[in-house]
Amino acid sequence: MRTEVVTTLKRQATKLLADLHESKEPILITEHGQPSAYLLDVADYELMLDRMKILEGIAKGEQAIREGRTMDMSQAKDKLSKWLK
């Protein structure tokens, strides 16, 4: 992953964005030698958000199983039939 100081971002934003769109590689922006932000391509960011939503859904399902908040097929059909009328 490429790393740039915030000064480079201030002075060469257009070039950094062009490089980002071409390479699709995130750029780590640092301030005073410390990580400050990531510069990401919009499509890559949106894909990452979609993946996080899927993982959050899986985590909620796993938590429901651990807590015993499950139902069998007939219970699910009964519950869904109320919505499908």
C-alpha angles and dihedrals in degrees: 000000000000119000126202134176119244090248090063089052090052094048102035106027094136093051093046091051091049090050090047094052091047099045100029086213115137117241121220112217117207132196120198089350094304127110109260110164146345122237109213137178110255095237091050091049092050091048089051091052091050091051091049091053090053092049091048090053091051091049091051090050092050090049091051090052092050090050093047094244094144136115137201125248096268092050090049092050091050091050094046094046089067089058096044098057 
